[in-house]
Amino acid sequence: MRKTIPSLSTRTEEFAPRELPLEPPKAPEHPVPRLENRTADRIKDALLRWLEEEL
């Protein structure tokens, strides 16, 4: 005969989120200079060359 497993009961409480204090915004950092010849630009240029060749 199988042994019965005792039931496990838990007590839950209603979730009440707490508000965390917000830090004041930091000064904006210097904008990152755009790097020339980015990967996206190289891909775009290659696709444009391919499209021109196909037309």
GIRABEL-V91861 format. One record per run of one state. SS is the DSSP state (2 for helix, 1 for strand, 0 for the rest). FROM is the first residue (numbers start at 1). TO is the last residue. If there is no record, write none. Layout:
ss->(SS	SS)
from->(FROM	FROM)
to->(TO	TO)
This chain:
ss->(0	2	0)
from->(1	39	55)
to->(38	54	55)
